[in-house]
Amino acid sequence: MDETSEDFGPGPDEAVVDEMLATARPRLRRALKRIERPRARVAVIDTAIGRLLIADGPRGLIAVKYLDTSDGAGALEDLRQRFDLEEDPATAARIADEIERFLKGDADAVARRRVDLSLVESEFQRRALKRLRTVPPGSVVTYAALADAIGAPSSQRAIGNTMASNPLPIYVPCHRVIKSDGTIGNYGGGIARKLKLLGAEGFRADRGNRLPGTAVYGHWASRIFCRPACTSVRRASRKRWLIFGDSAHARGAGLRACKICHPA
């Protein structure tokens, strides 16, 4: 044997190598899938309330952004930091149709859509937004009432910040949150849009952008609705009440009329 050569023995059996590779490949694919960035389908759509950027992912709708607001200006770049994006005209058509039907009075058009709250920063905010989705169309809730409903009665300011950063307006209906003094309050897309969204659901503010004279109070737990001056409303904290635009919407949400004040 040449003095410079080395004898490493027989090479590995090819069948054994093939078996090892066959076992390793699925594991490698699973590992790569875990580190792969999620995909999102994006589109810009024109609606009766302006141009919107929408993003939809495998777990649901991720974002809806008003493009004429400061929040919408960098929305696409923000999404690129988290997702691999692809344009999808079919998704654009579906979302545009849902919003059009919603604005014509079909609240279920957006309520049925699954949403993905992965852009929401904290568990507190996710709790608030999930509870907000249970507020029926045709009604509103105050910041204080929403804070109370998720077990954080002193967190009104945090609720306000949560509404301001909501990544899914319309679908997670932050337009249904108002101030405790009965005024409609602010909205990231502007007051005019908030009034239009509420109006599409049958809740129409008065000329001063306050609660309408037809408003009734519905209790979260008892499922009874009352006139604003009812003794039941005065006795219980108003933090525990929903506010419906009228009795018809309260009944439509499954509430029954109070036997003390007999709302119409």
C-alpha positions as CSV (number, residue, x, y, z in Angstrom):
1,M,0.0,0.0,0.0
2,D,1.2,3.5,-0.8
3,E,2.6,5.1,2.4
4,T,0.6,8.3,1.8
5,S,-2.8,6.5,1.5
6,E,-5.1,5.8,4.3
7,D,-7.5,2.9,4.7
8,F,-10.9,4.3,5.9
9,G,-12.6,1.0,5.6
10,P,-15.6,0.2,3.4
11,G,-18.0,3.1,2.5
12,P,-21.5,3.3,3.9
13,D,-24.1,1.1,2.5
14,E,-26.1,3.0,-0.2
15,A,-29.4,1.5,1.0
16,V,-28.7,2.7,4.5
17,V,-27.9,6.3,3.2
18,D,-31.1,6.3,1.2
19,E,-33.1,5.3,4.2
20,M,-31.5,8.0,6.4
21,L,-32.2,10.7,3.7
22,A,-35.8,9.5,3.4
23,T,-36.3,9.9,7.1
24,A,-34.5,13.3,7.3
25,R,-36.3,15.0,4.4
26,P,-39.8,15.2,6.0
27,R,-38.2,16.5,9.2
28,L,-36.3,19.1,7.3
29,R,-39.5,20.2,5.5
30,R,-41.3,20.5,8.8
31,A,-38.5,22.6,10.3
32,L,-38.4,24.9,7.3
33,K,-42.1,25.3,7.4
34,R,-41.9,26.4,11.1
35,I,-39.4,29.2,10.2
36,E,-41.1,30.2,6.9
37,R,-42.9,33.6,7.1
38,P,-46.7,33.4,6.8
39,R,-48.3,34.4,3.5
40,A,-50.9,37.1,3.1
41,R,-53.1,38.0,0.1
42,V,-53.3,41.8,-0.3
43,A,-55.3,44.2,-2.5
44,V,-56.5,47.8,-2.7
45,I,-60.3,48.1,-3.0
46,D,-62.5,51.1,-3.8
47,T,-65.6,51.3,-1.5
48,A,-68.3,53.8,-0.7
49,I,-66.2,54.8,2.4
50,G,-63.0,55.2,0.5
51,R,-60.0,53.2,-0.7
52,L,-59.0,50.4,1.6
53,L,-55.9,48.2,1.8
54,I,-56.9,44.7,2.8
55,A,-54.8,41.7,3.8
56,D,-56.1,38.1,4.2
57,G,-54.2,35.1,5.5
58,P,-54.7,31.4,6.1
59,R,-56.3,32.0,9.5
60,G,-58.6,34.9,8.5
61,L,-58.6,38.5,7.6
62,I,-55.5,40.3,9.0
63,A,-55.9,44.0,8.2
64,V,-58.2,46.6,6.8
65,K,-56.6,50.1,6.4
66,Y,-58.1,53.4,5.3
67,L,-55.5,54.6,2.8
68,D,-56.2,58.3,3.3
69,T,-55.3,58.2,7.0
70,S,-51.9,58.4,8.7
71,D,-52.4,54.8,9.8
72,G,-52.9,53.7,6.2
73,A,-49.9,55.5,4.7
74,G,-47.3,52.9,5.9
75,A,-49.6,49.9,6.1
76,L,-48.2,48.0,3.2
77,E,-44.6,48.3,4.4
78,D,-45.7,47.3,7.9
79,L,-47.3,44.1,6.5
80,R,-44.1,43.3,4.5
81,Q,-42.3,43.2,7.8
82,R,-44.5,40.3,9.0
83,F,-45.8,38.5,5.9
84,D,-44.8,37.4,2.4
85,L,-47.4,39.3,0.3
86,E,-49.1,38.4,-2.9
87,E,-51.7,40.4,-4.8
88,D,-55.0,38.6,-5.1
89,P,-57.9,40.1,-7.2
90,A,-60.3,37.3,-6.1
91,T,-59.8,38.2,-2.4
92,A,-60.3,41.9,-3.3
93,A,-63.6,41.1,-5.0
94,R,-64.9,39.1,-2.1
95,I,-64.1,41.7,0.6
96,A,-65.4,44.6,-1.6
97,D,-68.7,42.7,-2.0
98,E,-69.0,42.1,1.7
99,I,-68.4,45.8,2.6
100,E,-70.8,46.9,-0.1
101,R,-73.5,44.6,1.3
102,F,-72.7,45.8,4.8
103,L,-73.2,49.4,3.8
104,K,-76.5,48.6,2.3
105,G,-77.7,47.2,5.6
106,D,-76.6,43.6,5.7
107,A,-74.6,43.5,8.9
108,D,-74.0,39.7,8.6
109,A,-72.0,40.3,5.5
110,V,-68.9,41.2,7.6
111,A,-69.9,39.4,10.8
112,R,-69.4,36.0,9.2
113,R,-65.8,36.7,8.1
114,R,-63.2,34.9,10.2
115,V,-60.6,37.4,11.5
116,D,-56.9,36.9,12.5
117,L,-55.8,39.1,15.4
118,S,-52.1,38.3,15.0
119,L,-51.3,42.0,14.5
120,V,-52.8,42.9,17.9
121,E,-50.1,43.7,20.4
122,S,-51.3,42.4,23.7
123,E,-53.6,39.9,25.3
124,F,-55.6,42.7,26.9
125,Q,-56.3,44.2,23.5
126,R,-57.3,40.8,22.0
127,R,-59.8,40.3,24.9
128,A,-61.3,43.8,24.2
129,L,-61.5,43.3,20.5
130,K,-63.0,39.8,20.8
131,R,-65.7,41.1,23.2
132,L,-66.4,44.0,20.9
133,R,-67.3,41.6,18.2
134,T,-70.2,40.4,20.4
135,V,-71.7,43.9,20.5
136,P,-74.7,43.6,18.1
137,P,-75.2,45.8,15.1
138,G,-77.6,48.6,15.8
139,S,-76.1,49.1,19.2
140,V,-73.1,50.9,20.8
141,V,-71.1,50.5,23.9
142,T,-69.1,53.0,25.9
143,Y,-65.4,52.8,26.5
144,A,-66.2,52.3,30.2
145,A,-68.7,49.6,29.5
146,L,-66.3,47.7,27.3
147,A,-63.6,47.9,29.9
148,D,-66.0,46.6,32.6
149,A,-67.1,43.8,30.3
150,I,-63.6,42.4,30.1
151,G,-63.0,42.7,33.8
152,A,-60.8,45.8,33.7
153,P,-63.2,48.6,34.8
154,S,-60.4,51.1,35.4
155,S,-58.9,50.7,31.9
156,Q,-60.9,53.1,29.8
157,R,-57.9,54.8,28.4
158,A,-56.3,51.5,27.4
159,I,-59.6,50.6,25.7
160,G,-59.4,53.9,23.8
161,N,-55.8,53.1,22.7
162,T,-57.0,49.6,21.6
163,M,-59.7,51.1,19.4
164,A,-57.2,53.5,17.9
165,S,-54.9,50.7,17.0
166,N,-57.5,48.2,15.8
167,P,-56.1,46.5,12.7
168,L,-59.5,45.4,11.4
169,P,-62.0,48.3,11.4
170,I,-65.5,47.4,10.1
171,Y,-64.9,43.7,10.8
172,V,-63.9,44.3,14.4
173,P,-66.5,47.1,14.9
174,C,-64.6,49.9,16.8
175,H,-67.2,52.3,15.3
176,R,-69.6,50.9,17.9
177,V,-67.7,52.4,20.8
178,I,-68.7,55.8,22.1
179,K,-68.0,58.2,25.0
180,S,-69.8,57.9,28.3
181,D,-71.4,61.3,27.9
182,G,-73.4,60.0,25.0
183,T,-71.4,61.7,22.2
184,I,-70.2,59.6,19.3
185,G,-66.5,60.2,20.0
186,N,-63.5,59.8,17.8
187,Y,-62.7,57.3,15.0
188,G,-59.5,56.4,13.2
189,G,-61.2,56.8,9.9
190,G,-62.9,60.1,10.8
191,I,-66.2,61.0,12.3
192,A,-68.0,61.0,9.0
193,R,-67.1,57.4,8.4
194,K,-68.1,56.4,11.9
195,L,-71.5,57.9,11.4
196,K,-71.9,56.2,8.0
197,L,-71.0,52.8,9.5
198,L,-73.4,53.2,12.4
199,G,-76.1,54.5,10.1
200,A,-75.7,51.4,7.9
201,E,-76.5,49.3,11.0
202,G,-79.6,51.4,11.8
203,F,-78.0,53.5,14.6
204,R,-78.4,57.1,13.7
205,A,-77.0,59.8,15.9
206,D,-78.9,63.1,16.4
207,R,-77.7,66.4,14.9
208,G,-75.3,67.0,17.7
209,N,-73.7,63.6,17.1
210,R,-75.2,62.3,20.3
211,L,-77.4,59.4,21.2
212,P,-80.7,59.6,19.3
213,G,-83.9,60.2,21.3
214,T,-85.1,56.7,20.3
215,A,-82.2,55.0,22.2
216,V,-82.8,52.3,24.7
217,Y,-80.5,50.6,27.2
218,G,-80.0,46.8,27.0
219,H,-78.4,44.9,29.8
220,W,-75.5,42.5,29.0
221,A,-76.6,39.8,31.4
222,S,-80.4,40.0,31.9
223,R,-81.1,40.5,28.2
224,I,-83.7,43.2,29.1
225,F,-83.9,46.6,27.5
226,C,-85.3,49.8,29.1
227,R,-85.9,53.5,28.5
228,P,-83.0,55.7,29.5
229,A,-84.9,57.1,32.5
230,C,-86.0,53.7,33.8
231,T,-85.3,53.0,37.5
232,S,-83.5,49.8,36.4
233,V,-81.0,51.8,34.4
234,R,-80.5,54.3,37.2
235,R,-80.0,51.6,39.8
236,A,-77.4,49.6,37.8
237,S,-74.1,51.1,36.7
238,R,-74.4,52.2,33.1
239,K,-71.1,50.4,32.5
240,R,-73.1,47.3,32.3
241,W,-75.4,48.4,29.5
242,L,-75.4,48.3,25.7
243,I,-77.2,51.2,24.0
244,F,-79.5,50.4,21.0
245,G,-80.6,53.0,18.5
246,D,-84.2,51.9,19.0
247,S,-86.4,49.2,20.5
248,A,-86.6,47.3,17.2
249,H,-82.9,46.7,17.1
250,A,-82.9,45.6,20.8
251,R,-85.6,43.1,20.0
252,G,-83.7,42.0,16.9
253,A,-80.7,41.2,19.1
254,G,-82.9,38.9,21.2
255,L,-83.6,41.3,24.2
256,R,-87.0,41.6,25.7
257,A,-88.7,44.8,26.9
258,C,-88.7,45.9,30.5
259,K,-91.9,45.3,32.4
260,I,-91.4,48.5,34.5
261,C,-90.9,51.2,31.8
262,H,-92.5,49.4,28.9
263,P,-90.3,50.7,26.0
264,A,-92.2,50.9,22.8
